[in-house]
């Protein structure tokens, strides 16, 4: 599992543990809950894409299918969703500014239009490339349920 995916699993797990949505014995959602996951990102899976390109540059026969599978921006979220049994919508939003505000708005749209969804896990997930101004990776998530943020 690439670093971005590991960050997503840990941060989503923390958010779920802080809520009452997670069955702590089996580390999965309570079966009655449908929960989605949305993350805002500036860079997506770029850091993994660059790593794959570096490997590919050494010769196409060295191209790693394992690394390649993590070159899609939603894979990190899919890893977290699968790990905790999330069955609602799961996707990334690319944005440069007001990242948390955008994912929370998106979550509220899902919750207001789909009453079967219990909650949405929303947050930011990024590993900036070395040339970016900001250098620190970020993985922060929280739960949006109904009209409140948990």
C-alpha positions as CSV (number, residue, x, y, z in Angstrom):
1,X,0.0,0.0,0.0
2,X,1.4,3.4,-0.9
3,X,1.9,6.2,1.6
4,X,-1.1,8.2,0.6
5,X,-3.4,5.1,1.1
6,X,-1.8,4.3,4.5
7,X,-2.4,8.0,5.5
8,X,-6.1,7.7,4.4
9,X,-6.7,4.5,6.3
10,X,-5.2,5.8,9.5
11,X,-6.9,9.3,9.3
12,X,-10.3,7.9,8.3
13,X,-10.0,5.3,11.0
14,X,-9.4,8.0,13.6
15,X,-12.4,9.9,12.5
16,X,-14.6,6.8,12.6
17,X,-13.3,5.8,16.1
18,X,-14.2,9.3,17.4
19,X,-17.8,8.7,16.2
20,X,-20.3,6.1,17.2
21,X,-20.4,4.7,13.7
22,X,-17.6,2.1,14.1
23,X,-18.0,-1.3,15.7
24,X,-14.8,-1.3,17.7
25,X,-14.6,-5.1,18.0
26,X,-14.6,-5.8,14.3
27,X,-13.2,-2.4,13.1
28,X,-16.1,-2.1,10.6
29,X,-19.2,0.1,10.5
30,X,-22.3,-1.1,12.3
31,X,-24.2,-2.9,9.6
32,X,-27.2,-0.5,9.6
33,X,-25.0,2.5,8.5
34,X,-24.4,3.6,5.0
35,X,-21.4,6.0,5.1
36,X,-19.6,7.8,2.3
37,X,-16.1,9.2,2.0
38,X,-15.0,12.4,0.1
39,X,-11.6,14.0,0.3
40,X,-10.4,17.2,-1.2
41,X,-6.9,17.2,-2.7
42,X,-4.6,19.5,-4.6
43,X,-2.2,16.9,-5.8
44,X,-4.1,13.6,-5.9
45,X,-1.8,10.7,-6.4
46,X,0.9,12.8,-8.1
47,X,3.6,11.6,-5.7
48,X,2.9,8.0,-6.6
49,X,2.6,8.9,-10.3
50,X,6.1,10.4,-10.2
51,X,7.5,7.3,-8.5
52,X,6.0,5.1,-11.2
53,X,7.5,7.3,-13.9
54,X,10.9,7.0,-12.2
55,X,10.6,3.2,-12.2
56,X,9.3,3.2,-15.8
57,X,12.3,5.3,-16.8
58,X,14.6,2.4,-15.8
59,X,12.9,0.3,-18.5
60,X,9.3,-0.8,-19.2
61,X,10.1,-4.4,-18.0
62,X,10.7,-2.9,-14.5
63,X,7.3,-1.2,-14.3
64,X,5.6,-2.3,-11.1
65,X,1.9,-3.2,-11.4
66,X,1.7,-2.7,-7.6
67,X,2.9,0.9,-7.9
68,X,0.8,1.5,-11.0
69,X,-2.4,0.4,-9.2
70,X,-1.9,3.4,-6.8
71,X,-1.6,6.0,-9.6
72,X,-5.3,6.8,-9.5
73,X,-6.5,9.6,-7.1
74,X,-9.4,7.6,-5.6
75,X,-7.4,4.5,-4.8
76,X,-6.3,5.8,-1.4
77,X,-10.0,6.5,-0.5
78,X,-11.1,3.1,-1.9
79,X,-8.5,1.5,0.4
80,X,-9.9,3.3,3.4
81,X,-13.5,2.6,2.4
82,X,-12.8,-1.1,1.9
83,X,-10.9,-1.4,5.2
84,X,-13.8,0.0,7.3
85,X,-16.7,-1.3,5.2
86,X,-17.9,2.1,3.9
87,X,-20.7,1.5,1.3
88,X,-21.7,5.1,0.4
89,X,-20.2,7.3,-2.3
90,X,-16.4,7.5,-2.3
91,X,-14.5,10.0,-4.4
92,X,-11.9,12.8,-4.5
93,X,-12.5,16.5,-5.3
94,X,-9.7,18.4,-6.8
95,X,-9.5,22.0,-5.4
96,X,-6.9,24.6,-4.6
97,X,-8.7,26.7,-2.0
98,X,-11.2,26.2,0.7
99,X,-10.8,22.4,0.5
100,X,-12.6,21.5,3.7
101,X,-15.5,23.8,2.9
102,X,-15.9,22.2,-0.5
103,X,-16.0,18.6,0.8
104,X,-18.4,19.5,3.6
105,X,-20.8,21.2,1.1
106,X,-20.6,18.1,-1.1
107,X,-21.3,15.9,1.9
108,X,-24.4,18.0,2.8
109,X,-25.7,17.6,-0.7
110,X,-25.5,13.8,-0.4
111,X,-27.1,13.8,3.0
112,X,-29.9,16.1,2.0
113,X,-30.7,14.2,-1.2
114,X,-30.2,10.6,0.0
115,X,-31.8,9.9,3.4
116,X,-30.5,6.3,3.4
117,X,-26.9,7.7,3.9
118,X,-26.2,7.9,7.7
119,X,-23.1,10.1,7.5
120,X,-20.2,11.2,5.3
121,X,-16.5,11.1,6.2
122,X,-14.9,14.2,4.7
123,X,-11.5,15.7,4.7
124,X,-8.2,16.6,3.1
125,X,-5.6,14.2,1.8
126,X,-2.4,15.2,0.1
127,X,1.3,14.6,-0.2
128,X,2.7,17.7,-2.0
129,X,5.5,17.0,-4.5
130,X,9.0,18.3,-3.6
131,X,8.6,21.4,-5.8
132,X,5.4,22.6,-4.1
133,X,5.5,25.5,-1.6
134,X,3.8,23.5,1.1
135,X,5.9,20.5,2.1
136,X,3.9,18.7,4.8
137,X,1.6,15.8,4.0
138,X,-1.9,16.2,5.3
139,X,-4.6,13.6,6.1
140,X,-7.4,15.0,8.2
141,X,-11.0,13.8,8.3
142,X,-14.2,14.3,10.3
143,X,-17.7,13.1,10.2
144,X,-20.6,15.1,8.7
145,X,-24.0,13.8,9.8
146,X,-27.3,15.5,9.1
147,X,-26.7,19.2,9.7
148,X,-23.7,18.9,11.9
149,X,-20.0,18.2,11.8
150,X,-18.8,15.6,14.4
